[in-house]
Amino acid sequence: MTGAVTVSAVVGLLSLFAGVALGWYLRSSNDWCAECAQPEQLPNSLQRPGV
């Protein structure tokens, strides 16, 4: 029983880390979201005045 708990804990942690890594990658590679991009990365037509 202890081995099964250990294996499930390791698999759970690996899937957690994989999900965080995937989310971080998708967030950093997201170039279609104007709200997420830094102002200097946006074309002038999309930049908000005063930002």
PDB file with one MODEL, atoms N, CA, C and O in Angstrom:
MODEL        1
ATOM      1  N   MET A   1       0.820  -1.195   0.000  1.00  0.00           N
ATOM      2  CA  MET A   1       0.000   0.000   0.000  1.00  0.00           C
ATOM      3  C   MET A   1       0.868   1.264   0.000  1.00  0.00           C
ATOM      4  O   MET A   1       0.529   2.258  -0.642  1.00  0.00           O
ATOM      5  N   THR A   2       1.978   1.214   0.720  1.00  0.00           N
ATOM      6  CA  THR A   2       2.849   2.384   0.795  1.00  0.00           C
ATOM      7  C   THR A   2       3.472   2.698  -0.557  1.00  0.00           C
ATOM      8  O   THR A   2       3.655   3.864  -0.904  1.00  0.00           O
ATOM      9  N   GLY A   3       3.799   1.659  -1.321  1.00  0.00           N
ATOM     10  CA  GLY A   3       4.362   1.875  -2.651  1.00  0.00           C
ATOM     11  C   GLY A   3       3.368   2.536  -3.580  1.00  0.00           C
ATOM     12  O   GLY A   3       3.735   3.400  -4.376  1.00  0.00           O
ATOM     13  N   ALA A   4       2.108   2.134  -3.484  1.00  0.00           N
ATOM     14  CA  ALA A   4       1.085   2.741  -4.337  1.00  0.00           C
ATOM     15  C   ALA A   4       0.881   4.212  -3.987  1.00  0.00           C
ATOM     16  O   ALA A   4       0.684   5.039  -4.878  1.00  0.00           O
ATOM     17  N   VAL A   5       0.927   4.539  -2.714  1.00  0.00           N
ATOM     18  CA  VAL A   5       0.791   5.937  -2.283  1.00  0.00           C
ATOM     19  C   VAL A   5       1.979   6.751  -2.771  1.00  0.00           C
ATOM     20  O   VAL A   5       1.814   7.883  -3.226  1.00  0.00           O
ATOM     21  N   THR A   6       3.165   6.186  -2.679  1.00  0.00           N
ATOM     22  CA  THR A   6       4.365   6.881  -3.140  1.00  0.00           C
ATOM     23  C   THR A   6       4.318   7.117  -4.642  1.00  0.00           C
ATOM     24  O   THR A   6       4.624   8.211  -5.117  1.00  0.00           O
ATOM     25  N   VAL A   7       3.934   6.090  -5.383  1.00  0.00           N
ATOM     26  CA  VAL A   7       3.850   6.231  -6.839  1.00  0.00           C
ATOM     27  C   VAL A   7       2.806   7.280  -7.212  1.00  0.00           C
ATOM     28  O   VAL A   7       3.051   8.102  -8.095  1.00  0.00           O
ATOM     29  N   SER A   8       1.657   7.267  -6.560  1.00  0.00           N
ATOM     30  CA  SER A   8       0.621   8.247  -6.896  1.00  0.00           C
ATOM     31  C   SER A   8       1.056   9.660  -6.510  1.00  0.00           C
ATOM     32  O   SER A   8       0.707  10.620  -7.198  1.00  0.00           O
ATOM     33  N   ALA A   9       1.809   9.800  -5.424  1.00  0.00           N
ATOM     34  CA  ALA A   9       2.310  11.119  -5.038  1.00  0.00           C
ATOM     35  C   ALA A   9       3.324  11.633  -6.051  1.00  0.00           C
ATOM     36  O   ALA A   9       3.299  12.810  -6.411  1.00  0.00           O
ATOM     37  N   VAL A  10       4.208  10.768  -6.510  1.00  0.00           N
ATOM     38  CA  VAL A  10       5.207  11.168  -7.505  1.00  0.00           C
ATOM     39  C   VAL A  10       4.532  11.527  -8.824  1.00  0.00           C
ATOM     40  O   VAL A  10       4.881  12.531  -9.445  1.00  0.00           O
ATOM     41  N   VAL A  11       3.574  10.719  -9.255  1.00  0.00           N
ATOM     42  CA  VAL A  11       2.858  11.014 -10.500  1.00  0.00           C
ATOM     43  C   VAL A  11       2.088  12.323 -10.371  1.00  0.00           C
ATOM     44  O   VAL A  11       2.047  13.115 -11.312  1.00  0.00           O
ATOM     45  N   GLY A  12       1.481  12.551  -9.217  1.00  0.00           N
ATOM     46  CA  GLY A  12       0.757  13.799  -8.995  1.00  0.00           C
ATOM     47  C   GLY A  12       1.668  15.011  -9.054  1.00  0.00           C
ATOM     48  O   GLY A  12       1.317  16.025  -9.658  1.00  0.00           O
ATOM     49  N   LEU A  13       2.841  14.914  -8.427  1.00  0.00           N
ATOM     50  CA  LEU A  13       3.794  16.029  -8.472  1.00  0.00           C
ATOM     51  C   LEU A  13       4.325  16.258  -9.881  1.00  0.00           C
ATOM     52  O   LEU A  13       4.479  17.401 -10.311  1.00  0.00           O
ATOM     53  N   LEU A  14       4.605  15.169 -10.601  1.00  0.00           N
ATOM     54  CA  LEU A  14       5.075  15.327 -11.986  1.00  0.00           C
ATOM     55  C   LEU A  14       4.025  15.997 -12.863  1.00  0.00           C
ATOM     56  O   LEU A  14       4.356  16.851 -13.684  1.00  0.00           O
ATOM     57  N   SER A  15       2.763  15.616 -12.694  1.00  0.00           N
ATOM     58  CA  SER A  15       1.722  16.234 -13.505  1.00  0.00           C
ATOM     59  C   SER A  15       1.507  17.695 -13.108  1.00  0.00           C
ATOM     60  O   SER A  15       1.194  18.528 -13.958  1.00  0.00           O
ATOM     61  N   LEU A  16       1.671  18.006 -11.829  1.00  0.00           N
ATOM     62  CA  LEU A  16       1.580  19.395 -11.391  1.00  0.00           C
ATOM     63  C   LEU A  16       2.680  20.231 -12.026  1.00  0.00           C
ATOM     64  O   LEU A  16       2.417  21.302 -12.574  1.00  0.00           O
ATOM     65  N   PHE A  17       3.915  19.740 -11.951  1.00  0.00           N
ATOM     66  CA  PHE A  17       5.031  20.470 -12.551  1.00  0.00           C
ATOM     67  C   PHE A  17       4.887  20.578 -14.061  1.00  0.00           C
ATOM     68  O   PHE A  17       5.234  21.607 -14.641  1.00  0.00           O
ATOM     69  N   ALA A  18       4.381  19.534 -14.705  1.00  0.00           N
ATOM     70  CA  ALA A  18       4.175  19.585 -16.155  1.00  0.00           C
ATOM     71  C   ALA A  18       3.110  20.624 -16.503  1.00  0.00           C
ATOM     72  O   ALA A  18       3.251  21.346 -17.490  1.00  0.00           O
ATOM     73  N   GLY A  19       2.056  20.704 -15.708  1.00  0.00           N
ATOM     74  CA  GLY A  19       1.018  21.703 -15.955  1.00  0.00           C
ATOM     75  C   GLY A  19       1.518  23.118 -15.763  1.00  0.00           C
ATOM     76  O   GLY A  19       1.180  24.012 -16.540  1.00  0.00           O
ATOM     77  N   VAL A  20       2.324  23.329 -14.731  1.00  0.00           N
ATOM     78  CA  VAL A  20       2.896  24.659 -14.502  1.00  0.00           C
ATOM     79  C   VAL A  20       3.846  25.030 -15.635  1.00  0.00           C
ATOM     80  O   VAL A  20       3.828  26.163 -16.117  1.00  0.00           O
ATOM     81  N   ALA A  21       4.667  24.087 -16.057  1.00  0.00           N
ATOM     82  CA  ALA A  21       5.603  24.360 -17.147  1.00  0.00           C
ATOM     83  C   ALA A  21       4.860  24.654 -18.444  1.00  0.00           C
ATOM     84  O   ALA A  21       5.239  25.560 -19.186  1.00  0.00           O
ATOM     85  N   LEU A  22       3.808  23.895 -18.719  1.00  0.00           N
ATOM     86  CA  LEU A  22       3.030  24.141 -19.933  1.00  0.00           C
ATOM     87  C   LEU A  22       2.357  25.504 -19.876  1.00  0.00           C
ATOM     88  O   LEU A  22       2.355  26.234 -20.867  1.00  0.00           O
ATOM     89  N   GLY A  23       1.791  25.852 -18.740  1.00  0.00           N
ATOM     90  CA  GLY A  23       1.166  27.165 -18.595  1.00  0.00           C
ATOM     91  C   GLY A  23       2.163  28.292 -18.742  1.00  0.00           C
ATOM     92  O   GLY A  23       1.863  29.308 -19.369  1.00  0.00           O
ATOM     93  N   TRP A  24       3.348  28.129 -18.171  1.00  0.00           N
ATOM     94  CA  TRP A  24       4.390  29.146 -18.296  1.00  0.00           C
ATOM     95  C   TRP A  24       4.823  29.297 -19.753  1.00  0.00           C
ATOM     96  O   TRP A  24       5.017  30.410 -20.240  1.00  0.00           O
ATOM     97  N   TYR A  25       4.970  28.168 -20.439  1.00  0.00           N
ATOM     98  CA  TYR A  25       5.365  28.222 -21.850  1.00  0.00           C
ATOM     99  C   TYR A  25       4.297  28.896 -22.694  1.00  0.00           C
ATOM    100  O   TYR A  25       4.606  29.749 -23.526  1.00  0.00           O
ATOM    101  N   LEU A  26       3.038  28.517 -22.483  1.00  0.00           N
ATOM    102  CA  LEU A  26       1.964  29.111 -23.270  1.00  0.00           C
ATOM    103  C   LEU A  26       1.811  30.593 -22.969  1.00  0.00           C
ATOM    104  O   LEU A  26       1.494  31.378 -23.863  1.00  0.00           O
ATOM    105  N   ARG A  27       2.032  30.980 -21.721  1.00  0.00           N
ATOM    106  CA  ARG A  27       1.940  32.396 -21.366  1.00  0.00           C
ATOM    107  C   ARG A  27       3.049  33.190 -22.040  1.00  0.00           C
ATOM    108  O   ARG A  27       2.809  34.295 -22.528  1.00  0.00           O
ATOM    109  N   SER A  28       4.253  32.646 -22.073  1.00  0.00           N
ATOM    110  CA  SER A  28       5.380  33.370 -22.659  1.00  0.00           C
ATOM    111  C   SER A  28       5.318  33.385 -24.181  1.00  0.00           C
ATOM    112  O   SER A  28       5.866  34.291 -24.809  1.00  0.00           O
ATOM    113  N   SER A  29       4.660  32.399 -24.782  1.00  0.00           N
ATOM    114  CA  SER A  29       4.600  32.350 -26.239  1.00  0.00           C
ATOM    115  C   SER A  29       3.312  32.941 -26.785  1.00  0.00           C
ATOM    116  O   SER A  29       3.055  32.860 -27.986  1.00  0.00           O
ATOM    117  N   ASN A  30       2.501  33.534 -25.920  1.00  0.00           N
ATOM    118  CA  ASN A  30       1.211  34.078 -26.321  1.00  0.00           C
ATOM    119  C   ASN A  30       1.415  35.433 -26.984  1.00  0.00           C
ATOM    120  O   ASN A  30       1.594  36.434 -26.289  1.00  0.00           O
ATOM    121  N   ASP A  31       1.391  35.487 -28.315  1.00  0.00           N
ATOM    122  CA  ASP A  31       1.596  36.754 -29.008  1.00  0.00           C
ATOM    123  C   ASP A  31       0.321  37.310 -29.628  1.00  0.00           C
ATOM    124  O   ASP A  31       0.367  38.334 -30.310  1.00  0.00           O
ATOM    125  N   TRP A  32      -0.813  36.659 -29.406  1.00  0.00           N
ATOM    126  CA  TRP A  32      -2.057  37.160 -29.992  1.00  0.00           C
ATOM    127  C   TRP A  32      -2.881  37.953 -28.991  1.00  0.00           C
ATOM    128  O   TRP A  32      -3.862  38.590 -29.375  1.00  0.00           O
ATOM    129  N   CYS A  33      -2.513  37.929 -27.738  1.00  0.00           N
ATOM    130  CA  CYS A  33      -3.306  38.592 -26.693  1.00  0.00           C
ATOM    131  C   CYS A  33      -2.784  39.997 -26.470  1.00  0.00           C
ATOM    132  O   CYS A  33      -1.711  40.164 -25.890  1.00  0.00           O
ATOM    133  N   ALA A  34      -3.511  41.011 -26.913  1.00  0.00           N
ATOM    134  CA  ALA A  34      -3.070  42.390 -26.763  1.00  0.00           C
ATOM    135  C   ALA A  34      -3.068  42.819 -25.300  1.00  0.00           C
ATOM    136  O   ALA A  34      -2.260  43.662 -24.910  1.00  0.00           O
ATOM    137  N   GLU A  35      -3.950  42.260 -24.491  1.00  0.00           N
ATOM    138  CA  GLU A  35      -4.000  42.618 -23.077  1.00  0.00           C
ATOM    139  C   GLU A  35      -2.798  42.040 -22.323  1.00  0.00           C
ATOM    140  O   GLU A  35      -2.385  42.587 -21.300  1.00  0.00           O
ATOM    141  N   CYS A  36      -2.237  40.932 -22.829  1.00  0.00           N
ATOM    142  CA  CYS A  36      -1.142  40.268 -22.124  1.00  0.00           C
ATOM    143  C   CYS A  36       0.217  40.817 -22.531  1.00  0.00           C
ATOM    144  O   CYS A  36       1.178  40.705 -21.770  1.00  0.00           O
ATOM    145  N   ALA A  37       0.313  41.403 -23.710  1.00  0.00           N
ATOM    146  CA  ALA A  37       1.603  41.841 -24.241  1.00  0.00           C
ATOM    147  C   ALA A  37       2.058  43.125 -23.560  1.00  0.00           C
ATOM    148  O   ALA A  37       1.244  43.909 -23.072  1.00  0.00           O
ATOM    149  N   GLN A  38       3.354  43.322 -23.538  1.00  0.00           N
ATOM    150  CA  GLN A  38       3.911  44.560 -23.014  1.00  0.00           C
ATOM    151  C   GLN A  38       3.646  45.679 -24.023  1.00  0.00           C
ATOM    152  O   GLN A  38       3.622  45.415 -25.225  1.00  0.00           O
ATOM    153  N   PRO A  39       3.448  46.909 -23.573  1.00  0.00           N
ATOM    154  CA  PRO A  39       3.108  48.007 -24.497  1.00  0.00           C
ATOM    155  C   PRO A  39       4.136  48.214 -25.600  1.00  0.00           C
ATOM    156  O   PRO A  39       3.766  48.542 -26.727  1.00  0.00           O
ATOM    157  N   GLU A  40       5.424  48.029 -25.301  1.00  0.00           N
ATOM    158  CA  GLU A  40       6.429  48.244 -26.339  1.00  0.00           C
ATOM    159  C   GLU A  40       6.421  47.151 -27.402  1.00  0.00           C
ATOM    160  O   GLU A  40       7.032  47.316 -28.458  1.00  0.00           O
ATOM    161  N   GLN A  41       5.730  46.021 -27.137  1.00  0.00           N
ATOM    162  CA  GLN A  41       5.645  44.946 -28.101  1.00  0.00           C
ATOM    163  C   GLN A  41       4.445  45.110 -29.033  1.00  0.00           C
ATOM    164  O   GLN A  41       4.337  44.402 -30.034  1.00  0.00           O
ATOM    165  N   LEU A  42       3.545  46.037 -28.711  1.00  0.00           N
ATOM    166  CA  LEU A  42       2.329  46.197 -29.497  1.00  0.00           C
ATOM    167  C   LEU A  42       2.550  47.176 -30.639  1.00  0.00           C
ATOM    168  O   LEU A  42       3.381  48.078 -30.531  1.00  0.00           O
ATOM    169  N   PRO A  43       1.813  47.006 -31.731  1.00  0.00           N
ATOM    170  CA  PRO A  43       1.842  48.028 -32.775  1.00  0.00           C
ATOM    171  C   PRO A  43       1.242  49.328 -32.229  1.00  0.00           C
ATOM    172  O   PRO A  43       0.469  49.306 -31.272  1.00  0.00           O
ATOM    173  N   ASN A  44       1.598  50.444 -32.835  1.00  0.00           N
ATOM    174  CA  ASN A  44       1.128  51.743 -32.345  1.00  0.00           C
ATOM    175  C   ASN A  44      -0.388  51.837 -32.319  1.00  0.00           C
ATOM    176  O   ASN A  44      -0.943  52.527 -31.463  1.00  0.00           O
ATOM    177  N   SER A  45      -1.069  51.164 -33.229  1.00  0.00           N
ATOM    178  CA  SER A  45      -2.525  51.251 -33.284  1.00  0.00           C
ATOM    179  C   SER A  45      -3.188  50.574 -32.095  1.00  0.00           C
ATOM    180  O   SER A  45      -4.338  50.882 -31.782  1.00  0.00           O
ATOM    181  N   LEU A  46      -2.488  49.652 -31.419  1.00  0.00           N
ATOM    182  CA  LEU A  46      -3.064  48.945 -30.292  1.00  0.00           C
ATOM    183  C   LEU A  46      -2.613  49.487 -28.937  1.00  0.00           C
ATOM    184  O   LEU A  46      -3.145  49.087 -27.901  1.00  0.00           O
ATOM    185  N   GLN A  47      -1.655  50.378 -28.938  1.00  0.00           N
ATOM    186  CA  GLN A  47      -1.162  50.891 -27.666  1.00  0.00           C
ATOM    187  C   GLN A  47      -2.171  51.851 -27.063  1.00  0.00           C
ATOM    188  O   GLN A  47      -2.764  52.677 -27.756  1.00  0.00           O
ATOM    189  N   ARG A  48      -2.352  51.722 -25.754  1.00  0.00           N
ATOM    190  CA  ARG A  48      -3.278  52.597 -25.050  1.00  0.00           C
ATOM    191  C   ARG A  48      -2.576  53.907 -24.714  1.00  0.00           C
ATOM    192  O   ARG A  48      -1.425  53.890 -24.279  1.00  0.00           O
ATOM    193  N   PRO A  49      -3.243  55.033 -24.907  1.00  0.00           N
ATOM    194  CA  PRO A  49      -2.608  56.304 -24.577  1.00  0.00           C
ATOM    195  C   PRO A  49      -2.355  56.409 -23.065  1.00  0.00           C
ATOM    196  O   PRO A  49      -3.176  55.968 -22.260  1.00  0.00           O
ATOM    197  N   GLY A  50      -1.248  56.978 -22.703  1.00  0.00           N
ATOM    198  CA  GLY A  50      -0.921  57.183 -21.314  1.00  0.00           C
ATOM    199  C   GLY A  50      -0.326  55.989 -20.612  1.00  0.00           C
ATOM    200  O   GLY A  50      -0.147  56.012 -19.394  1.00  0.00           O
ATOM    201  N   VAL A  51      -0.017  54.946 -21.354  1.00  0.00           N
ATOM    202  CA  VAL A  51       0.558  53.746 -20.725  1.00  0.00           C
ATOM    203  C   VAL A  51       2.048  53.763 -20.941  1.00  0.00           C
ATOM    204  O   VAL A  51       2.746  52.851 -20.499  1.00  0.00           O
TER     205      VAL A  51
ENDMDL
END
